[in-house]
């Protein structure tokens, strides 16, 4: 990362060693790794298609897989950007709960509260962005590790969702058109997947073509070098956590639409799947290496694996064990070459 306000000689002393370490050879290795992940996905599909040709290898099941992948894909965009900085976001489930309940209570529902129609969605996303802003401020201003901050914000979001849920009857969405939107097909695919695809494309654009994305890589590679080159590290960390909060909030809205009701625990079990997908996709927990398209492959791998195991009649307990084993192996494989510089939280 080059600071245009510094003399060329000073820039060279800071950036050239980094370019030799993370230059063209480093770019080739991720490409080969992506091919390996793609090959693994193809092998999984082939195996489960051979075991269950009628159930797995069907158009309806393909749509089911894409619908199941929508939530972790959306969350994964924000989670990947955070991990690229060398930080981590554990607040996903709490943010989903708070934003999902906000959306339901501001939409047409069985409690007959305020109905803002589709405007309830941006309000819910703003709730997630506010929680992300809170995370970023505490992390950057008070220097609290992201692991601790996001864990606390998780429970803040969960508490807010519980208060909104209250002690009344479950708030069900009453707008039939709104509830059916995620499952409706556009060009043969569910709308939930199209929404996730748009978020992924937007995330890729942010990572590649904006300062938020480029600085996330720079901070993850070496935060001190980024500071020395004039990168406002605290400000861009804040931006990334706000983006992550927005992604989790949008996932909470989509999950509420799929459920058709409000729930404080709407995001349960999504954190593990998302973080696992980011790691399996090859994004380094130490920061600076990886990307959103890798996370997309990781999500598809896990969703196809779970779907195939279910259709094969495997016990849910064994499914969890297999997913955990896959995650551990992926973490070891990703972390071992860089074990001397691994920073899970910073």
VENDADA-V485612 format. One record per residue. N is the residue number from 1. SS is DSSP state (hx for helix, st for strand, lp for the rest). Layout:
BEGIN
N;SS / N;SS
END
This chain:
BEGIN
1;lp / 2;lp / 3;lp / 4;lp / 5;lp / 6;lp / 7;lp / 8;hx / 9;hx / 10;hx / 11;hx / 12;hx / 13;hx / 14;hx / 15;hx / 16;hx / 17;hx / 18;hx / 19;hx / 20;hx / 21;hx / 22;lp / 23;lp / 24;hx / 25;hx / 26;hx / 27;hx / 28;hx / 29;hx / 30;hx / 31;hx / 32;hx / 33;hx / 34;hx / 35;hx / 36;hx / 37;hx / 38;hx / 39;hx / 40;hx / 41;hx / 42;hx / 43;hx / 44;hx / 45;hx / 46;hx / 47;hx / 48;hx / 49;hx / 50;hx / 51;hx / 52;lp / 53;lp / 54;lp / 55;lp / 56;lp / 57;lp / 58;lp / 59;hx / 60;hx / 61;hx / 62;hx / 63;hx / 64;hx / 65;hx / 66;hx / 67;hx / 68;hx / 69;hx / 70;hx / 71;hx / 72;hx / 73;hx / 74;hx / 75;hx / 76;hx / 77;hx / 78;hx / 79;hx / 80;hx / 81;hx / 82;hx / 83;hx / 84;hx / 85;lp / 86;lp / 87;lp / 88;lp / 89;lp / 90;lp / 91;lp / 92;hx / 93;hx / 94;hx / 95;hx / 96;hx / 97;hx / 98;hx / 99;hx / 100;hx / 101;hx / 102;hx / 103;hx / 104;hx / 105;hx / 106;lp / 107;lp / 108;lp / 109;st / 110;lp / 111;lp / 112;lp / 113;lp / 114;lp / 115;lp / 116;lp / 117;lp / 118;lp / 119;hx / 120;hx / 121;hx / 122;hx / 123;hx / 124;hx / 125;hx / 126;hx / 127;hx / 128;hx / 129;hx / 130;hx / 131;hx / 132;hx / 133;hx / 134;hx / 135;hx / 136;hx / 137;hx / 138;hx / 139;hx / 140;hx / 141;hx / 142;lp / 143;lp / 144;lp / 145;lp / 146;hx / 147;hx / 148;hx / 149;hx / 150;hx / 151;hx / 152;hx / 153;hx / 154;hx / 155;hx / 156;hx / 157;hx / 158;hx / 159;hx / 160;hx / 161;hx / 162;hx / 163;hx / 164;hx / 165;hx / 166;lp / 167;lp / 168;lp / 169;lp / 170;lp / 171;lp / 172;st / 173;st / 174;lp / 175;lp / 176;hx / 177;hx / 178;hx / 179;hx / 180;hx / 181;hx / 182;hx / 183;hx / 184;lp / 185;st / 186;st / 187;lp / 188;lp / 189;st / 190;st / 191;hx / 192;hx / 193;hx / 194;hx / 195;hx / 196;hx / 197;hx / 198;hx / 199;hx / 200;hx / 201;hx / 202;hx / 203;hx / 204;hx / 205;hx / 206;hx / 207;hx / 208;hx / 209;hx / 210;lp / 211;hx / 212;hx / 213;hx / 214;hx / 215;hx / 216;hx / 217;hx / 218;hx / 219;hx / 220;hx / 221;hx / 222;lp / 223;hx / 224;hx / 225;hx / 226;hx / 227;hx / 228;hx / 229;lp / 230;lp / 231;lp / 232;lp / 233;hx / 234;hx / 235;hx / 236;hx / 237;hx / 238;hx / 239;hx / 240;hx / 241;hx / 242;hx / 243;hx / 244;hx / 245;hx / 246;hx / 247;hx / 248;hx / 249;hx / 250;hx / 251;hx / 252;hx / 253;hx / 254;hx / 255;hx / 256;hx / 257;hx / 258;hx / 259;hx / 260;lp / 261;st / 262;lp / 263;lp / 264;lp / 265;lp / 266;lp / 267;lp / 268;lp / 269;lp / 270;hx / 271;hx / 272;hx / 273;hx / 274;hx / 275;hx / 276;hx / 277;hx / 278;hx / 279;hx / 280;hx / 281;lp / 282;lp / 283;lp / 284;lp / 285;lp / 286;lp / 287;lp / 288;lp / 289;lp / 290;lp / 291;lp / 292;hx / 293;hx / 294;hx / 295;hx / 296;hx / 297;hx / 298;hx / 299;hx / 300;hx / 301;hx / 302;hx / 303;hx / 304;hx / 305;hx / 306;hx / 307;hx / 308;hx / 309;hx / 310;hx / 311;hx / 312;lp / 313;lp / 314;lp / 315;lp / 316;hx / 317;hx / 318;hx / 319;hx / 320;hx / 321;hx / 322;hx / 323;hx / 324;hx / 325;hx / 326;hx / 327;hx / 328;hx / 329;hx / 330;hx / 331;hx / 332;hx / 333;hx / 334;hx / 335;hx / 336;hx / 337;lp / 338;lp / 339;lp / 340;lp / 341;lp / 342;lp / 343;lp / 344;lp / 345;lp / 346;lp
END
